[in-house]
Amino acid sequence: MIGNPSFVYRKEVGEGLVIMTTQPEHAPQLEALQQIVFPTLAPESLMRKEHYLNHIRIFPEGQFVVLHSARVVGMTTSIRYHLTLGEQHTFDEMLDGGFLNTHDPTGAWLYGMDIGTHPDFRGKGIATYLYNARQDTVKKLNLNGQFTYGMLSGYGALKNKMTAEAYYQQVISKKIKDPTVSRQIKNGFVPHGLVAGYVNDPVCAGYCAFLIRENENYKLKQI
Ligand SMILES: CC(C)(COP(=O)(O)OP(=O)(O)OC[C@H]1O[C@@H](n2cnc3c(N)ncnc32)[C@H](O)[C@@H]1OP(=O)(O)O)[C@@H](O)C(=O)NCCC(=O)NCCS
C-alpha cells in the first residue's frame, strides 16, 4: 500500500464483487476501463495509468475500484476541494492533465471526478456501492459531503429537439430518466443547477447537472 492512507476500504458485496481502495497494480486496467466507459470523451480528458498512480499517492482514501476476481469492472476517482458556490471551472481545468494535483488536502468537500462501470457489469448496483464508498470517506474524514458534475448522458441525442434547460428540468422533475443523472439523484444527490461546457463529450453536449450529497452526520443549513 502506498500513499499512507488513514484507512483502507474493502467490502465484499456478493456475486464475487469486491469494492476496495485502488492499488497501484490496478492502474493499467483502469486506463483500459476509462476508454470503454467514456468512448466519446475527448481523448485528452481520459485518465491514464501514470495519473492513477499519482491519485493513489496524493489521496488514497478517495480512490476506489470494484473487482470481479482480479478484473477491474468499476471505478471512481475523487479529490478534496473547497467548494465555493457559483464558482465556474471545467472538467479539464480540474483534471490538471489527469494528475489531479488540484486536490486540496484540507478541502471540506469530496469532489467526485468520475465514476464508471464496465458495460457487462451494469445494473448490479456497482455505481451505488461506489457512491456509498465515497460517502464512507466523507464521514471518516468529517467532510461536508460529496459533490459532482453529472453528465446529462441522454441529452446529446436530443439536443436538436429541446433545450438543455428543458431537458434538465424534466430530469429533475422525473419526467425524463437520464442514464447517469437520474441514478445519481436516486443515490442521494440533490441537483443544484445546470452547467454548460463543463466537459468535452458529445454524449451530453457538454452539459452537466451540479449535484450535492451532504454528509448525513452534519445536515448543513446552508451550502
Ligand atoms: C452511470 C453508471 C456509472 C451506472 O453504473 P451501474 O453500476 O450500472 O449503476 P447501478 O447498478 O448502481 O444502478 C443501475 C440500475 O441498477 C439497479 N440496481 C442497483 N442495485 C442492483 C442490484 N443489486 N441488482 C440489480 N439491479 C440493481 C439500480 O437501482 C439502477 O436502476 P435504475 O436504472 O432504475 O436507476 C454506468 O452506466 C456508466 O459507467 N456509464 C458511463 C459512464 C458515465 O456516464 N459515468 C458518469 C459520469 S458523471
The ligand as an SDF file (V2000), in Angstrom:
LIG
                    3D

 48 50  0  0  0  0  0  0  0  0999 V2000
  -23.7480    5.5960  -14.7940 C   0  0  0  0  0  0  0  0  0  0  0  0
  -23.1120    4.2520  -14.4630 C   0  0  0  0  0  0  0  0  0  0  0  0
  -21.8170    4.5240  -13.6730 C   0  0  0  0  0  0  0  0  0  0  0  0
  -24.0800    3.4210  -13.6180 C   0  0  0  0  0  0  0  0  0  0  0  0
  -23.4340    2.2030  -13.2630 O   0  0  0  0  0  0  0  0  0  0  0  0
  -24.1800    0.8940  -12.7000 P   0  0  0  0  0  0  0  0  0  0  0  0
  -23.1550    0.1390  -11.9370 O   0  0  0  0  0  0  0  0  0  0  0  0
  -24.9040    0.1940  -13.7790 O   0  0  0  0  0  0  0  0  0  0  0  0
  -25.2560    1.5440  -11.6970 O   0  0  0  0  0  0  0  0  0  0  0  0
  -26.1500    0.7470  -10.6290 P   0  0  0  0  0  0  0  0  0  0  0  0
  -26.0980   -0.7150  -10.9070 O   0  0  0  0  0  0  0  0  0  0  0  0
  -25.7870    1.1950   -9.2600 O   0  0  0  0  0  0  0  0  0  0  0  0
  -27.5670    1.2920  -10.9740 O   0  0  0  0  0  0  0  0  0  0  0  0
  -28.1750    0.9250  -12.2220 C   0  0  0  0  0  0  0  0  0  0  0  0
  -29.5440    0.3320  -12.0040 C   0  0  0  0  0  0  0  0  0  0  0  0
  -29.4150   -0.9570  -11.4180 O   0  0  0  0  0  0  0  0  0  0  0  0
  -30.2410   -1.0230  -10.2440 C   0  0  0  0  0  0  0  0  0  0  0  0
  -29.6010   -1.8620   -9.2350 N   0  0  0  0  0  0  0  0  0  0  0  0
  -28.9450   -1.4510   -8.1670 C   0  0  0  0  0  0  0  0  0  0  0  0
  -28.5350   -2.4900   -7.4320 N   0  0  0  0  0  0  0  0  0  0  0  0
  -28.9060   -3.5700   -8.0780 C   0  0  0  0  0  0  0  0  0  0  0  0
  -28.7230   -4.9350   -7.8350 C   0  0  0  0  0  0  0  0  0  0  0  0
  -28.0650   -5.3840   -6.7550 N   0  0  0  0  0  0  0  0  0  0  0  0
  -29.2330   -5.7670   -8.7240 N   0  0  0  0  0  0  0  0  0  0  0  0
  -29.8880   -5.3030   -9.8110 C   0  0  0  0  0  0  0  0  0  0  0  0
  -30.0800   -4.0270  -10.0800 N   0  0  0  0  0  0  0  0  0  0  0  0
  -29.5790   -3.1700   -9.2440 C   0  0  0  0  0  0  0  0  0  0  0  0
  -30.2950    0.3840   -9.7770 C   0  0  0  0  0  0  0  0  0  0  0  0
  -31.4540    0.5670   -8.9630 O   0  0  0  0  0  0  0  0  0  0  0  0
  -30.3810    1.1560  -11.0640 C   0  0  0  0  0  0  0  0  0  0  0  0
  -31.7090    1.1530  -11.5260 O   0  0  0  0  0  0  0  0  0  0  0  0
  -32.2870    2.3280  -12.4000 P   0  0  0  0  0  0  0  0  0  0  0  0
  -31.7340    2.1190  -13.7860 O   0  0  0  0  0  0  0  0  0  0  0  0
  -33.7520    2.1490  -12.3050 O   0  0  0  0  0  0  0  0  0  0  0  0
  -31.7990    3.6060  -11.7950 O   0  0  0  0  0  0  0  0  0  0  0  0
  -22.7770    3.4380  -15.7450 C   0  0  0  0  0  0  0  0  0  0  0  0
  -23.9220    3.3580  -16.5500 O   0  0  0  0  0  0  0  0  0  0  0  0
  -21.6340    4.0170  -16.5770 C   0  0  0  0  0  0  0  0  0  0  0  0
  -20.4730    3.6540  -16.3830 O   0  0  0  0  0  0  0  0  0  0  0  0
  -21.9760    4.9150  -17.5330 N   0  0  0  0  0  0  0  0  0  0  0  0
  -20.9870    5.5360  -18.4140 C   0  0  0  0  0  0  0  0  0  0  0  0
  -20.0780    6.4880  -17.6960 C   0  0  0  0  0  0  0  0  0  0  0  0
  -20.8150    7.6260  -17.0120 C   0  0  0  0  0  0  0  0  0  0  0  0
  -21.7620    8.1970  -17.5220 O   0  0  0  0  0  0  0  0  0  0  0  0
  -20.3060    7.9610  -15.8150 N   0  0  0  0  0  0  0  0  0  0  0  0
  -20.8330    9.0510  -15.0260 C   0  0  0  0  0  0  0  0  0  0  0  0
  -20.1700   10.3330  -15.4320 C   0  0  0  0  0  0  0  0  0  0  0  0
  -20.7650   11.6650  -14.4430 S   0  0  0  0  0  0  0  0  0  0  0  0
  1  2  1  0
  2  3  1  0
  2  4  1  0
  2 36  1  0
  4  5  1  0
  5  6  1  0
  6  7  2  0
  6  8  1  0
  6  9  1  0
  9 10  1  0
 10 11  2  0
 10 12  1  0
 10 13  1  0
 13 14  1  0
 14 15  1  0
 15 16  1  0
 15 30  1  0
 16 17  1  0
 17 18  1  0
 17 28  1  0
 18 19  1  0
 18 27  1  0
 19 20  2  0
 20 21  1  0
 21 22  1  0
 21 27  2  0
 22 23  1  0
 22 24  2  0
 24 25  1  0
 25 26  2  0
 26 27  1  0
 28 29  1  0
 28 30  1  0
 30 31  1  0
 31 32  1  0
 32 33  2  0
 32 34  1  0
 32 35  1  0
 36 37  1  0
 36 38  1  0
 38 39  2  0
 38 40  1  0
 40 41  1  0
 41 42  1  0
 42 43  1  0
 43 44  2  0
 43 45  1  0
 45 46  1  0
 46 47  1  0
 47 48  1  0
M  END
$$$$
